[in-house]
Amino acid sequence: MIIPSDHTITYQSTYRKKLLSSQLWTGLFAFLTAGLLYIISPTEKLEIATIICLLLWLCIGIVHWQYNKKYYRRLKLINSPFPEAWKRYLEEHSTYYQDLTEPEKEIFNTRVQFFLAEKKIEGIDTEIDDTIKLLVAASAIIPTFAFPFYDYRSIHEILIYPNSFDESFQTTRYEGHEQRITGMVGNRFMEHSMILSKPDLIAGFDGTANKNNVGIHEFVHLLDKEDGAVDGLPEIFLNHSYTSGWLQAVKQEIDSIQKGHSDINPYGLTNNAEFLAVVSEYFFDNPEKFHRKHPELYAFLSAMFHQKPD
C-alpha cells in the first residue's frame, strides 16, 4: 500500500485545488456573462440589466455550491475530531484496524467521517446506533483503503435489517421459512441501496481473526458491480493482464472446495462473484492464515486491492 504520509495535507490540498479551479471558472463565467449583458443592453435599461446580472450570479453561485458541496463539507470534516469511543471500538473489534499504523488509522478515521456524512444508514424495524454506522463505514473502507479518494458514488443508502431475510426481503420467523440472506447489493428499484443483517454485521467484527464478514462481502460485490457486471472481475481494480491468471486460480480453488480440500467457505462455489466476495472476507479478516494456505490467491487479491494486510 502507498499511503500519503500526511493525509490532512493531501486531502486539504486536493480539495482546495478543486474548489479554487471551480471558483475561478465560475467567476470568469459570471464576469463574461455580465459584461456581455451590459454590452447588448440599451442604456435606458441598465437597471433591468443589473437586476438580471444579480439574479444570474445568484444562480451561478447556487450551481457552484451544489456541484462542489462535497469538497466544502470534506474540508470541514478534516478538522473535526474523531470520537475516542469510535477509535477504541475499532481497536477492540477490528483486526484490520488493529494492524494499521497510527498515520494509517488517521486516514481510516477521516474516511469514516466522510462516509458517514455522505451515505444514509437506516434501520428497518430495528434500532441502530453509532456503533452500527461505524461498522458499516469500516466495512466500506477496508477493501478500498489503498484508494483514499474512492467514495462509492453508486451507493446512496445502507438499510440495516433486524436479522437475515429471504428473497422477498422478509424476516418473518416460522417453521419451514428460510431467511438465509445476510446481505445484498440492491438492483432494479433498489439500485442504489445495500441491505445488511445487523447481527451478522456485528458478528463480522468480533475482534478475532476469522473468515466471515458480511459487510466486507457486500461492499466487494459493490466494487465488482462498478464496471456494470457482478461477475467476479472488478475491472476498476483488476488489471487486464491478471484476468486470465485470476480466473485460472479461481477454477483451481473451486475444484479444491468441491473435493473438500479447501477451508474456503463453500458458498464461494455459487459463482465467480460470490467466490471473490468470500475470499475477500478471508483475505482481510485473517490475512496471515489466508496467505499461508492460499499464497496464489493472496497474491492476486494483494494486486487487486493494492494491499498486503498481513
Secondary structure as UniProt FT lines:
FT   HELIX           7..40
FT   HELIX           43..45
FT   HELIX           46..78
FT   HELIX           84..93
FT   HELIX           95..98
FT   HELIX           102..118
FT   STRAND          120..123
FT   HELIX           130..141
FT   HELIX           142..144
FT   TURN            145..146
FT   TURN            148..149
FT   TURN            153..154
FT   STRAND          157..161
FT   TURN            167..168
FT   TURN            175..176
FT   STRAND          183..185
FT   HELIX           188..190
FT   TURN            191..192
FT   STRAND          193..197
FT   HELIX           198..203
FT   HELIX           214..225
FT   TURN            226..227
FT   TURN            235..237
FT   HELIX           240..258
FT   TURN            259..260
FT   HELIX           266..269
FT   HELIX           272..285
FT   HELIX           287..293
FT   HELIX           295..305
//
